[in-house]
Amino acid sequence: MENFISVHDAGNIDALVAKALQYKAHPFSDSSLGLHKRIGCLFLNPSMRTRLSTQIAAQNLGMDAIVFNVGQEGWALEFEEEAIMSGSTVEHVKDAAPIMGRYFDVLAIRTFPSLKNREDDYSELFIRQFIKYAGIPVVSLESATLHPLQSFTDIITISENFKEKRTPRIVLTWAPHVKPLPQCVANSFAQWINAWGQADFVITHPEDYELDRQFVGKATVTHHQDQALKDADFVYVKNWSTYEDYGKIYCNDPEWMLTNEKLKLTNNAKVMHCLPVRRNVELSDEILDGPNSLVTEEASNRVWAAQAVLSEILDPKI
């Protein structure tokens, strides 16, 4: 594995899931794989689970993990080519990234979209520039459009919790939120479920919240949540802002919040969310604290997802 930016870098998804679950059972089985190697974790926006799980995964493999919060601890970076740096940016990525390539063996980067200019966000300029200039493997800890480690984690969690010999019905449902959020998690979840190819996949959201078709793929799309939830085995809950009229909130209908009453339409579905979650806005207490919630298990699996990916980068033969 050269980089890990999207599902296209994952190769055989089932094999990668199997590796993650091996690490879950035996966390230190490859504890010398990353000996004397360093991973640099660069955060251009805050994180809790992503930061901690990546550090733990690296340490399980024997790596040193160094965290750098770019916005708070370093210079403001410029990413545009041929920029005239007479504004607030102090250092160009062309100068910073090669140095990081000398300091580290792997570079893990978390960025965030502006939600102002769709063309800029969907160009993935920030992470592409690091790949171009660092000269070492780059792992996405979330980008402007995708969150591949989260989505890989979701596949792991679904695989662990569905043992029936039939195709599971998986529903991605929009949820209300108090502010506009990016499409990253929804895009990425759809991309991974489609690439995995082992689910009856449905996406449901209010009108005007369509996702980019390149990620929706062959999923069934409906504006009727109750219809989508019928016979679902897994329900993935996530808010996202508008894609066409980019970064807006049109509808914030609380009726879209998932409740136990709505779960009665499902096949006793397990409920997933990437966290953090706005309780009783996106998801009700009764769901989050109830027996159908996989949220804690899902978050804990972030370690094994990261460990499997890093092991593939360090030594793809194991």
KEGU-281703 format. One record per residue: residue in one letter; x, y, z of N, C-alpha, C in turn; residue number from 1. Coordinates in steps of 0.02 Angstrom, whole numbers, plus 50000, padded with zeros to 5 digits. Each point is the difference from the previous one (the first is absolute). Layout:
N
DOVO   residu      nx      ny      nz     cax     cay     caz      cx      cy      cz   num
DOVO        A       X       Y       Z       X       Y       Z       X       Y       Z   NUM
...
//
This chain:
318
DOVO   residu      nx      ny      nz     cax     cay     caz      cx      cy      cz   num
DOVO        M   50043   49941   50000   49957   50059   50000   50045   50062   50000     1
DOVO        E   49993   50042   49949   50043   50059   49994   49973   50058   50041     2
DOVO        N   49936   50015   49994   49966   50050   50041   49933   49971   50021     3
DOVO        F   49966   50034   50046   49932   49980   50019   49957   50062   50002     4
DOVO        I   49966   50012   49944   49961   50061   49991   49926   49984   49990     5
DOVO        S   49986   49942   49971   49931   49981   49986   49997   49924   49995     6
DOVO        V   49940   49975   49985   49991   49927   49993   50042   49972   49944     7
DOVO        H   50018   50041   49952   50040   49977   49943   50070   49977   50021     8
DOVO        D   50021   50019   50059   50066   49979   50025   49996   49937   50042     9
DOVO        A   49939   49976   50013   49991   49946   50049   50016   49931   49972    10
DOVO        G   49997   49992   49934   50009   49933   49972   49941   49955   50017    11
DOVO        N   50015   49940   50023   49948   49952   50019   49971   50021   50068    12
DOVO        I   49939   50025   50000   49971   50025   50062   49991   49945   50052    13
DOVO        D   49976   49942   49979   49990   49945   50048   50066   49978   50032    14
DOVO        A   50053   50000   49960   50065   49981   50028   50025   50052   50050    15
DOVO        L   49987   50064   49985   50020   50053   50046   49958   49997   50064    16
DOVO        V   49936   49984   49994   49958   49990   50059   50027   49943   50043    17
DOVO        A   50017   49945   49967   50027   49942   50037   50063   50018   50038    18
DOVO        K   50043   50041   49969   50061   50021   50033   49984   50043   50061    19
DOVO        A   49952   50046   49993   49980   50043   50056   49974   49958   50058    20
DOVO        L   49960   49950   49985   49972   49958   50053   50054   49955   50032    21
DOVO        Q   50052   49982   49962   50056   49964   50030   50036   50045   50050    22
DOVO        Y   50008   50064   49983   50031   50046   50047   49956   50011   50060    23
DOVO        K   49935   50000   49990   49954   50008   50058   50010   49942   50049    24
DOVO        A   50009   49941   49974   50011   49941   50042   50071   49997   50029    25
DOVO        H   50048   50026   49962   50071   49997   50020   50033   50067   49985    26
DOVO        P   49989   50051   50041   50022   50068   49984   50075   50007   49989    27
DOVO        F   50040   49959   50034   50073   50010   49998   50036   49946   49959    28
DOVO        S   49963   49968   49956   50030   49945   49961   50053   50024   49952    29
DOVO        D   49998   50064   49980   50051   50028   49956   50032   50061   50033    30
DOVO        S   50016   49993   50063   50023   50058   50039   50069   50024   49980    31
DOVO        S   50037   49962   49960   50065   50023   49977   49999   50024   49927    32
DOVO        L   49942   49997   49969   49995   50018   49929   50020   50072   49988    33
DOVO        G   49981   50044   50045   50015   50071   49991   50058   50024   50043    34
DOVO        L   50040   49955   50026   50055   50018   50043   50047   50049   49965    35
DOVO        H   50017   50053   50035   50045   50052   49974   49970   50039   49942    36
DOVO        K   49934   49999   49995   49965   50040   49949   49953   50049   50034    37
DOVO        R   49988   50056   49967   49958   50053   50028   49941   50015   49954    38
DOVO        I   49944   50013   50032   49942   50027   49963   49987   50070   50026    39
DOVO        G   49993   50047   49953   49982   50068   50018   49926   50010   49988    40
DOVO        C   49964   50020   50052   49928   50010   49994   49986   50076   50001    41
DOVO        L   49981   50026   49942   49989   50072   49992   49926   50015   50001    42
DOVO        F   49979   50043   50045   49929   50017   50006   49989   50073   49982    43
DOVO        L   49964   50010   49945   49980   50067   49980   49931   50017   50028    44
DOVO        N   49969   49951   50034   49939   50012   50037   49996   49950   50058    45
DOVO        P   49961   50012   50051   50003   49959   50061   49977   49929   49990    46
DOVO        S   50020   49957   50047   49979   49930   49998   50008   49971   50070    47
DOVO        M   49960   49949   50015   50010   49961   50060   50013   49927   49982    48
DOVO        R   49947   49965   49973   50007   49930   49984   50054   49987   49946    49
DOVO        T   50000   50041   49948   50048   49990   49946   50071   50006   50026    50
DOVO        R   50012   50052   50039   50067   50011   50027   50021   49943   50046    51
DOVO        L   49959   49985   50049   50019   49949   50050   50007   49931   49969    52
DOVO        S   49953   49981   49958   50002   49933   49971   50060   49991   49954    53
DOVO        T   50019   50052   49963   50058   49995   49955   50064   49995   50041    54
DOVO        Q   50005   50038   50053   50059   49995   50044   50006   49931   50030    55
DOVO        I   49944   49973   50025   50002   49934   50031   50018   49947   49949    56
DOVO        A   49970   50005   49941   50015   49951   49947   50074   50001   49982    57
DOVO        A   50028   50060   49993   50071   50006   49983   50044   49970   50055    58
DOVO        Q   49982   50014   50062   50040   49975   50056   49994   49924   50006    59
DOVO        N   49942   49972   49983   49992   49927   50000   50047   49967   49950    60
DOVO        L   50018   50037   49948   50046   49974   49949   50073   50020   50014    61
DOVO        G   50012   50033   50057   50068   50018   50018   50023   50067   49974    62
DOVO        M   49956   50039   49969   50018   50064   49972   49998   50055   50054    63
DOVO        D   50040   50052   49989   49993   50062   50038   49949   50043   49964    64
DOVO        A   49952   50027   50037   49949   50043   49971   50010   50071   50027    65
DOVO        I   50007   50047   49955   50009   50070   50018   49941   50040   49972    66
DOVO        V   49966   50036   50044   49940   50037   49981   50018   50075   49995    67
DOVO        F   49976   50031   49946   50012   50071   49990   49935   50033   49979    68
DOVO        N   49975   50045   50042   49939   50037   49985   50020   50063   49961    69
DOVO        V   49993   49996   49934   50028   50051   49956   49973   50070   50016    70
DOVO        G   49935   50006   50009   49970   50065   50011   50022   50034   50064    71
DOVO        Q   50008   49960   50054   50016   50029   50065   50075   50003   50013    72
DOVO        E   50038   49955   49971   50070   49993   50019   50050   50019   49944    73
DOVO        G   49976   50012   49941   50046   50013   49945   49978   50060   49958    74
DOVO        W   50036   50011   49947   49986   50055   49955   49940   49984   49956    75
DOVO        A   49964   50051   49980   49945   49992   49953   50030   49980   49932    76
DOVO        L   49975   49946   49972   50028   49972   49939   49964   50026   49938    77
DOVO        E   50038   50009   49947   49974   50017   49934   50002   49937   49956    78
DOVO        F   49946   49987   49962   49997   49940   49959   49996   50014   49925    79
DOVO        E   49982   50061   49981   49993   50016   49929   50068   50006   49967    80
DOVO        E   50005   49973   49939   50061   50007   49961   50008   50073   49978    81
DOVO        E   50061   50022   49998   50017   50067   49976   49965   50055   50039    82
DOVO        A   49985   49987   50063   49967   50050   50042   50047   50057   50015    83
DOVO        I   49974   50060   50002   50037   50058   50025   49983   50006   50074    84
DOVO        M   50047   49982   50042   49985   49991   50072   50006   50066   50037    85
DOVO        S   49955   50046   49984   50000   50065   50033   49942   50007   50049    86
DOVO        G   49967   49943   50015   49943   50000   50045   50017   49967   50067    87
DOVO        S   49954   49959   50025   50008   49972   50067   50041   49936   50001    88
DOVO        T   50010   49967   49943   50039   49938   49999   50075   50017   50003    89
DOVO        V   50036   49958   50037   50070   50014   50015   50047   49951   49966    90
DOVO        E   49977   49938   49990   50043   49948   49972   49962   49961   49947    91
DOVO        H   50034   49984   49946   49968   49963   49946   50009   49925   50012    92
DOVO        V   49949   49962   49981   50004   49927   50007   50059   49972   49961    93
DOVO        K   50021   50033   49947   50059   49977   49961   50063   50001   50042    94
DOVO        D   50002   50043   50050   50058   50004   50045   49991   49957   50062    95
DOVO        A   49938   49996   50025   49987   49963   50062   49998   49925   49988    96
DOVO        A   49965   49978   49948   49989   49927   49990   50065   49961   49989    97
DOVO        P   50048   50024   49960   50061   49961   49992   50039   49991   50065    98
DOVO        I   49996   50050   50045   50033   49992   50064   49966   49945   50041    99
DOVO        M   49933   50000   49998   49964   49948   50035   50016   49931   49971   100
DOVO        G   50013   49999   49935   50020   49938   49968   50068   49975   50024   101
DOVO        R   50041   50046   50024   50065   49980   50030   49992   49980   50073   102
DOVO        Y   49953   50031   50035   49991   49986   50071   49964   49934   50012   103
DOVO        F   49952   49983   49956   49955   49944   50012   50005   49947   49946   104
DOVO        D   49975   49940   50017   49994   49946   49952   49931   49996   49969   105
DOVO        V   49950   50023   50037   49930   50004   49978   49973   50067   50024   106
DOVO        L   49959   50031   49958   49968   50063   50018   49924   49990   49999   107
DOVO        A   49968   50015   50056   49927   49994   50005   49971   50070   50009   108
DOVO        I   49950   50017   49959   49977   50070   49997   49924   50003   50007   109
DOVO        R   49977   50046   50040   49929   50013   50007   49985   50072   49979   110
DOVO        T   49960   50007   49949   49980   50066   49976   49925   50007   50007   111
DOVO        F   49973   50055   49977   49928   50013   50007   49979   50048   49944   112
DOVO        P   49940   49990   49972   49979   50045   49947   49979   50069   50025   113
DOVO        S   50003   50048   49956   49977   50067   50017   49925   50006   50000   114
DOVO        L   49967   49957   49961   49928   50001   49988   49978   50066   49968   115
DOVO        K   50047   50033   49966   49985   50062   49965   50005   49992   49925   116
DOVO        N   50051   49965   49978   50012   49991   49928   50006   49925   49986   117
DOVO        R   49949   49972   49967   49999   49928   49988   50058   49978   49956   118
DOVO        E   50015   50039   49949   50054   49981   49954   50066   49995   50037   119
DOVO        D   50013   50048   50043   50063   49998   50039   50001   49941   50047   120
DOVO        D   49946   49989   50037   49999   49945   50048   50007   49932   49965   121
DOVO        Y   49963   49991   49946   50000   49935   49966   50063   49989   49958   122
DOVO        S   50041   50051   49993   50064   49990   49966   50050   49964   50046   123
DOVO        E   49986   49998   50066   50044   49969   50050   50071   50027   49995   124
DOVO        L   50006   50066   49991   50065   50031   49990   50048   49987   50058   125
DOVO        F   49976   50006   50062   50045   49995   50057   50035   49932   50002   126
DOVO        I   49960   49947   49997   50030   49934   50006   50040   49981   49938   127
DOVO        R   49979   50024   49941   50037   49986   49939   50068   50034   50001   128
DOVO        Q   50004   50059   50028   50064   50035   50003   50049   49965   50048   129
DOVO        F   49975   49974   50054   50044   49962   50045   50025   49936   49966   130
DOVO        I   49957   49966   49964   50021   49940   49963   50054   50019   49949   131
DOVO        K   49989   50055   49966   50046   50022   49947   50069   50017   50027   132
DOVO        Y   50003   50032   50058   50064   50029   50022   50033   49964   50059   133
DOVO        A   49964   49957   50036   50030   49968   50059   50047   49943   49981   134
DOVO        G   49982   49963   49948   50043   49945   49978   49997   49938   50043   135
DOVO        I   49950   49995   50044   49990   49941   50042   49926   49982   49998   136
DOVO        P   49981   49940   50024   49929   49982   50000   49958   50049   50042   137
DOVO        V   49941   50016   49974   49954   50045   50033   49935   49963   50016   138
DOVO        V   49977   50007   50061   49937   49970   50023   49951   50057   50015   139
DOVO        S   49940   49995   49973   49948   50049   50015   49967   49984   50066   140
DOVO        L   50001   50049   50045   49964   49995   50063   49933   50038   49996   141
DOVO        E   49982   50018   49942   49939   50034   49975   50023   50056   49955   142
DOVO        S   49966   50005   49944   50016   50052   49952   49937   50042   49987   143
DOVO        A   50003   50043   49950   49943   50043   49985   49939   49960   49977   144
DOVO        T   50011   49942   49969   49943   49963   49972   49993   49929   50027   145
DOVO        L   50050   49972   50034   49998   49930   50019   50030   49989   50070   146
DOVO        H   49979   49945   50031   50027   49979   50065   50012   49925   49996   147
DOVO        P   50053   49978   49966   50007   49929   49985   50012   49955   50060   148
DOVO        L   50037   50023   50051   50010   49958   50058   49935   49988   50038   149
DOVO        Q   49958   50051   50003   49934   49991   50031   49958   49949   49962   150
DOVO        S   50000   50006   49934   49958   49955   49960   50026   49929   50001   151
DOVO        F   50066   49991   50001   50028   49934   50007   49979   49970   50067   152
DOVO        T   50003   50042   50052   49977   49979   50066   49927   49977   49998   153
DOVO        D   49959   50036   49963   49929   49983   49995   49990   49931   49967   154
DOVO        I   50040   49986   49950   49995   49934   49967   50021   49946   50049   155
DOVO        I   50053   50012   50039   50022   49952   50051   49943   49986   50049   156
DOVO        T   49968   50053   50023   49947   49994   50051   49940   49963   49973   157
DOVO        I   49981   50015   49939   49945   49964   49968   50017   49926   49991   158
DOVO        S   50061   49986   49977   50021   49931   49990   49998   49960   50065   159
DOVO        E   50020   50031   50054   49999   49966   50065   49930   49984   50023   160
DOVO        N   49952   50043   49983   49933   49996   50029   49948   49971   49953   161
DOVO        F   50021   49974   49943   49951   49969   49955   50027   49933   49977   162
DOVO        K   49971   49947   50025   50024   49932   49985   49950   49958   49960   163
DOVO        E   49944   50030   49980   49950   49963   49963   50023   49989   49928   164
DOVO        K   49975   49946   49970   50020   49983   49932   49952   50031   49950   165
DOVO        R   49997   50065   50001   49960   50039   49953   50030   50069   49995   166
DOVO        T   49975   50040   49954   50026   50068   49990   49969   50047   50051   167
DOVO        P   50040   50036   50039   49971   50046   50049   49971   50062   49965   168
DOVO        R   49948   50028   50029   49973   50064   49977   50029   50055   50043   169
DOVO        I   50037   50045   49969   50035   50054   50035   49972   50067   49977   170
DOVO        V   49980   50041   50048   49969   50064   49985   50045   50056   50027   171
DOVO        L   50016   50047   49958   50032   50063   50020   49946   50053   50003   172
DOVO        T   49987   50026   50059   49947   50050   50007   50027   50067   50024   173
DOVO        W   49978   50052   49966   50015   50069   50021   49967   50013   50068   174
DOVO        A   50030   50044   50039   49972   50019   50065   50006   50076   50008   175
DOVO        P   49959   50029   50041   50004   50073   50012   50064   50018   50037   176
DOVO        H   50019   50063   49995   50058   50026   50037   49992   50074   50008   177
DOVO        V   50038   50030   50046   49993   50071   50015   50041   50044   49954   178
DOVO        K   50046   49969   49960   50041   50039   49954   50017   49958   49939   179
DOVO        P   50021   50032   49946   50017   49961   49940   50063   49958   50011   180
DOVO        L   49996   49937   49982   50057   49955   50004   50019   49976   49930   181
DOVO        P   50062   49979   49990   50022   49977   49934   49969   49933   49981   182
DOVO        Q   50010   49982   49938   49975   49936   49974   50050   49942   50008   183
DOVO        C   50057   50014   50033   50055   49952   50002   49980   49930   50021   184
DOVO        V   49969   49995   50058   49983   49934   50028   49948   49965   49956   185
DOVO        A   49949   50037   49979   49949   49970   49957   50029   49977   49934   186
DOVO        N   50041   50043   49968   50033   49982   49937   50041   49936   50008   187
DOVO        S   50039   50000   50053   50047   49945   50010   49964   49935   50016   188
DOVO        F   49949   50004   50044   49961   49940   50016   49969   49971   49937   189
DOVO        A   49970   50042   49959   49970   49976   49938   50052   49970   49954   190
DOVO        Q   50057   50032   49994   50053   49974   49957   50023   49931   50022   191
DOVO        W   50009   49990   50065   50024   49936   50026   49947   49946   49995   192
DOVO        I   49938   50016   50017   49947   49949   49995   49992   49978   49928   193
DOVO        N   50002   50047   49953   49994   49982   49929   50059   49957   49977   194
DOVO        A   50060   50018   50021   50059   49961   49980   50000   49931   50031   195
DOVO        W   49976   49996   50062   49995   49935   50035   49953   49953   49963   196
DOVO        G   49945   50028   49976   49955   49963   49956   49963   49943   50033   197
DOVO        Q   49989   50003   50065   49967   49945   50035   49939   50022   50040   198
DOVO        A   49966   50051   49974   49943   50027   50037   49946   50025   49953   199
DOVO        D   49938   49997   50024   49944   50037   49970   50003   50069   50031   200
DOVO        F   50023   50049   49962   50019   50065   50027   49949   50054   49981   201
DOVO        V   49976   50035   50051   49950   50053   49991   50024   50064   50033   202
DOVO        I   49992   50056   49966   50015   50066   50028   49935   50039   50004   203
DOVO        T   49987   50029   50059   49939   50039   50007   50015   50068   50030   204
DOVO        H   49969   50051   49972   50011   50069   50023   49943   50044   49975   205
DOVO        P   49992   50059   50029   49949   50046   49974   50020   50024   49930   206
DOVO        E   49953   50029   49965   50016   50029   49935   50053   50054   50008   207
DOVO        D   50041   50006   49949   50055   50050   49996   50063   49978   50036   208
DOVO        Y   50001   49940   50028   50061   49976   50034   50035   49945   49961   209
DOVO        E   49991   49999   49935   50032   49950   49958   50076   50003   50008   210
DOVO        L   50032   49942   50000   50072   49995   50001   50027   49998   49928   211
DOVO        D   50064   50010   49994   50034   49994   49935   49989   49930   49973   212
DOVO        R   49978   49996   49938   49982   49935   49969   50059   49952   49998   213
DOVO        Q   50061   50025   49997   50058   49955   49997   50005   49957   50063   214
DOVO        F   49972   50023   50056   50002   49962   50062   49936   49960   50010   215
DOVO        V   49944   50026   49977   49936   49966   50008   50000   49934   49962   216
DOVO        G   50029   50000   49940   50004   49939   49960   49932   49970   49986   217
DOVO        K   49993   49936   50012   49938   49964   49985   49953   49995   50060   218
DOVO        A   50013   50038   50053   49956   49998   50058   49930   50024   49983   219
DOVO        T   49951   49971   50032   49931   50026   49995   49995   50063   50041   220
DOVO        V   49971   50053   49971   49993   50063   50035   49926   50017   50007   221
DOVO        T   49979   50018   50061   49931   50018   50013   49997   50058   50049   222
DOVO        H   49947   50041   49992   49988   50055   50046   49952   49979   50056   223
DOVO        H   49982   49937   50002   49952   49975   50049   50037   49954   50049   224
DOVO        Q   50015   50027   50059   50040   49963   50048   49966   49935   50022   225
DOVO        D   49935   50003   50013   49965   49940   50022   50006   49944   49949   226
DOVO        Q   49994   50018   49937   50007   49950   49946   50070   49970   50000   227
DOVO        A   50050   50042   50009   50069   49976   50000   50014   49953   50059   228
DOVO        L   49972   50016   50058   50015   49962   50060   49969   49930   50001   229
DOVO        K   49951   49988   49957   49964   49936   50001   50049   49942   49990   230
DOVO        D   50002   49955   50050   50040   49939   49998   50075   50013   50001   231
DOVO        A   50021   50059   50020   50072   50014   50003   50034   49959   50055   232
DOVO        D   50061   49978   49985   50041   49965   50050   50049   50047   50035   233
DOVO        F   50021   50052   49964   50044   50051   50029   49976   50069   49977   234
DOVO        V   50000   50047   50046   49982   50069   49983   50059   50045   50021   235
DOVO        Y   50029   50033   49950   50055   50046   50012   49972   50070   50000   236
DOVO        V   50008   50036   50055   49970   50066   50008   50054   50053   49993   237
DOVO        K   49987   50050   49957   50050   50053   49991   49967   50061   49969   238
DOVO        N   50019   50059   50023   49978   50062   49968   50050   50019   49946   239
DOVO        W   49975   50033   49948   50044   50034   49952   49962   50059   49971   240
DOVO        S   50038   50050   49979   49971   50060   49969   49988   49988   49926   241
DOVO        T   49972   50049   49967   49982   49993   49929   50062   49998   49956   242
DOVO        Y   49995   49961   49946   50055   49993   49952   49992   50048   49941   243
DOVO        E   49941   50003   49971   49990   50041   49940   50007   50075   50017   244
DOVO        D   49958   50026   50045   50008   50068   50025   50043   49992   50062   245
DOVO        Y   50064   50001   49990   50049   49969   50044   50001   50028   50072   246
DOVO        G   50001   49952   50048   50012   50016   50069   49943   50034   50037   247
DOVO        K   49939   49988   49978   49942   50033   50031   49958   49951   50041   248
DOVO        I   49958   50030   50044   49947   49962   50034   49934   50025   49972   249
DOVO        Y   49962   49957   49968   49933   50017   49976   49946   49974   50047   250
DOVO        C   50010   49939   50021   49951   49966   50042   50034   49979   50064   251
DOVO        N   49967   50011   50056   50027   49975   50064   49943   49967   50040   252
DOVO        D   49960   49963   49965   49939   49970   50027   50018   49949   50055   253
DOVO        P   49979   50012   50062   50016   49953   50054   49968   49932   49990   254
DOVO        E   49952   49995   49955   49968   49935   49985   50050   49951   49970   255
DOVO        W   50057   50025   49975   50051   49955   49971   50045   49969   50053   256
DOVO        M   49994   50020   50062   50040   49969   50053   49976   49928   50011   257
DOVO        L   50047   49954   50006   49983   49930   50009   49979   49987   50072   258
DOVO        T   49946   49962   50008   49972   49982   50065   49986   49926   50002   259
DOVO        N   49985   49975   50060   49981   49929   50006   49935   49985   49962   260
DOVO        E   49955   50049   49997   49938   49989   49963   50015   49987   49927   261
DOVO        K   50047   50037   49971   50018   49989   49930   50037   49933   49991   262
DOVO        L   50037   49980   50051   50036   49936   49995   49953   49940   49993   263
DOVO        K   49937   50010   50020   49952   49945   49993   49989   49981   49927   264
DOVO        L   50015   50046   49955   49994   49986   49928   50055   49955   49975   265
DOVO        T   50054   49995   50038   50060   49965   49977   50000   49927   50022   266
DOVO        N   50052   49966   49980   50011   49931   50022   50042   50002   50064   267
DOVO        N   49973   50035   50051   50036   50010   50063   50071   50027   49984   268
DOVO        A   50003   50051   49960   50063   50024   49972   50049   50025   50053   269
DOVO        K   50063   49987   49986   50054   50031   50039   50011   50071   49973   270
DOVO        V   50014   50046   50047   50006   50070   49982   50072   50023   50007   271
DOVO        M   50024   50038   49950   50069   50022   49998   50004   50076   49991   272
DOVO        H   50053   50028   50027   50014   50071   49991   50075   50009   50013   273
DOVO        C   50031   50046   49963   50073   50007   50004   50024   50038   50061   274
DOVO        L   49956   50037   50033   50017   50043   50057   50047   50057   49978   275
DOVO        P   49995   50058   50032   49956   50017   50055   49927   50007   49977   276
DOVO        V   49954   49991   50046   49929   50002   49983   49964   50050   50044   277
DOVO        R   49955   50038   49971   49957   50046   50037   49940   49960   50026   278
DOVO        R   50002   49984   50064   49946   49959   50029   49933   50037   49996   279
DOVO        N   49949   49963   49983   49932   50024   49995   49992   50054   49947   280
DOVO        V   50048   50003   49954   49995   50039   49939   50010   49953   49941   281
DOVO        E   50059   49970   49996   50013   49950   49949   49972   49931   50019   282
DOVO        L   50012   49982   50062   49980   49934   50025   49972   50008   50071   283
DOVO        S   49948   49963   50014   49968   50003   50066   50041   49963   50052   284
DOVO        D   49992   50021   50062   50032   49964   50056   49980   49927   50000   285
DOVO        E   49937   49987   49987   49976   49931   50004   50035   49954   49950   286
DOVO        I   50020   50027   49944   50038   49961   49951   50072   49993   50023   287
DOVO        L   50032   50056   50017   50071   49999   50017   50014   49958   50062   288
DOVO        D   49954   50000   50047   50011   49963   50063   49966   49932   49999   289
DOVO        G   49971   49982   49944   49962   49938   49996   50039   49942   49970   290
DOVO        P   49970   49942   49996   50034   49939   49978   50016   49998   49925   291
DOVO        N   49969   50043   49961   50012   49999   49928   50060   50042   49978   292
DOVO        S   50027   50038   50046   50055   50045   49983   50067   49963   49994   293
DOVO        L   50035   50011   49944   50067   49974   49991   50052   50056   50005   294
DOVO        V   49980   50058   50023   50042   50060   49995   50066   49991   50038   295
DOVO        T   49998   49974   50061   50062   49991   50038   50045   49947   49968   296
DOVO        E   49970   49944   49981   50039   49947   49967   50031   50026   49935   297
DOVO        E   49961   50037   49963   50023   50029   49937   50061   50045   50011   298
DOVO        A   49995   50043   50050   50055   50046   50015   50063   49963   50023   299
DOVO        S   49991   49947   50038   50058   49962   50024   50035   49964   49943   300
DOVO        N   49963   49983   49948   50029   49966   49942   50044   50047   49958   301
DOVO        R   49999   50065   50015   50044   50046   49964   50073   49980   50007   302
DOVO        V   50019   49974   50058   50069   49979   50012   50021   49946   49951   303
DOVO        W   49956   49950   49991   50019   49941   49960   49999   50017   49926   304
DOVO        A   49957   50046   49980   50001   50023   49931   50065   50036   49985   305
DOVO        A   50020   50045   50044   50063   50036   49989   50060   49953   50002   306
DOVO        Q   49998   49952   50045   50056   49954   50006   50007   49957   49937   307
DOVO        A   49945   49977   49972   50003   49961   49939   50028   50041   49942   308
DOVO        V   49978   50062   49994   50023   50043   49946   50075   50015   50007   309
DOVO        L   50021   50018   50061   50071   50015   50010   50044   49939   49988   310
DOVO        S   49976   49941   50019   50039   49940   49988   50008   49987   49925   311
DOVO        E   49948   50014   49961   50005   49992   49928   50051   50048   49969   312
DOVO        I   50003   50060   50028   50049   50049   49975   50071   49980   50020   313
DOVO        L   50008   49977   50062   50066   49981   50024   50025   49937   49967   314
DOVO        D   49956   49951   49992   50020   49936   49970   49938   49966   49971   315
DOVO        P   49986   50010   49936   49939   49972   49971   50000   49924   49995   316
DOVO        K   50055   49968   50015   50005   49927   49992   49973   49962   50060   317
DOVO        I   49994   50035   50058   49979   49962   50060   49925   49986   49998   318
//
